[in-house]
């Protein structure tokens, strides 16, 4: 969807989507660009030049601003998995280069395990 591509950013439709997520159980799997757009959309880390390098610090605040039951899996060389209350880091070495579609596979696995 457009909201996914834009990271929940600026249009009124995207703002309505963010509002609808406030009470829903949501898992977001942003990459670098999407995470930085989410930060801007919910006004977290505005003073930070490079938000992605501070994902472990900023992601819980982003999750909390989006909604009560939001979990984020911020994908990068160091993955950050968090809710507004807890944060886990995955620093295991993975593929030196992420291939197209890996994020989609991750999102599918997260969905499968969340309803299993």
N, C-alpha and C positions, 0 to 999 in steps of 0.2 A: 504494500500500500504506500501511498504518498507519505503518510505519517511515519512509516518505518524508514523510508528513504531520507526523510528530512529530519529524523531524530526527534519528532514531536515538537518541532519548532514553531514558526511564526504565524501560520494562517489561522483564521478563526476556527476552521474545522479541526486543526491540530490542537488548538487550545481546548476545544470541547472534548476531544479525545483524552487529553490530560486530565480534565475535570472528571470525566467518567471513570478514570482509573483510581480516583481517591479512595473508594471503598471496595474496589475489586481486588481479587488475588491476581497479581500481575508479575510476570518474569520478563525482564528486559535484557537483551543480549547485545548491547551497543559495542561497535568498534570505536576506534579513536575519533573519527569525525562525528559519528552519532553521539558519543559521550559528550564531546565538547558542545554540540548543539543542545543536548539535554541540559547541560550546565547553564547555558545561556537562557534557555526557555524557562527554567525555574529559579534563575538568578542565584546560582551557587558559584562561588569562586570567581566572581566577576573581576576581582583585582589580579587574579592569576593570569599570567601570560600563557603558560603551557599547562592547561588543566589536565591533560591526559597523564603527564608524569606524576600528578598528584591524585590519581584515581583512587588509591587506597584511602586517602584522607577525605576526598570530596564525594565519592560515590554514596556513602551512607546518608549524607545530607541531601543529595539528589533524590535518593529513594524515599526518604522521609517527606520531602516536599511534594513528591508525586502522589504518595498515598501511604496508608497504614500498612498495607500488606504487599508491598513491592519488594521484590528481590531483583538485584542487578547482577549480571555476569558480564563484567567489563573485559572484553577480549584484548589481549596484547601479549607482549613478551612475558609479562607477569600478569596473570589473570586475577581479577578481583571479584570475589563473590560476596555480596553483602545484602543485608536488610538495613533498616534504619538503626538497628540495635547491635548487630554483629557483623564482623568482617573476617573473611578468610582470604588468604593469598595462596595462589598456586604458582610456584616458581620453578616447577619441574621443567626441564628442557623438553621442548616439543620440536615440531618441524621447524627448520631454520627459515622456511618461507611458508607462509599461509597460502593455501591454494583457494581459488574461487569456490565458493559453496561450503567451505568448512563451517562458517557461521550458521548457515542454514541447517546443516546436519546437527550442530550443537543445539540450536533452537528446537529442532524436532526431538532430540533426545531429552532435553529438559522438559518439554511438554509431555512426552511419553511417561517419564518417571514421575512427574508431578500428579498425574492422574492414575497411576498404577496402583 
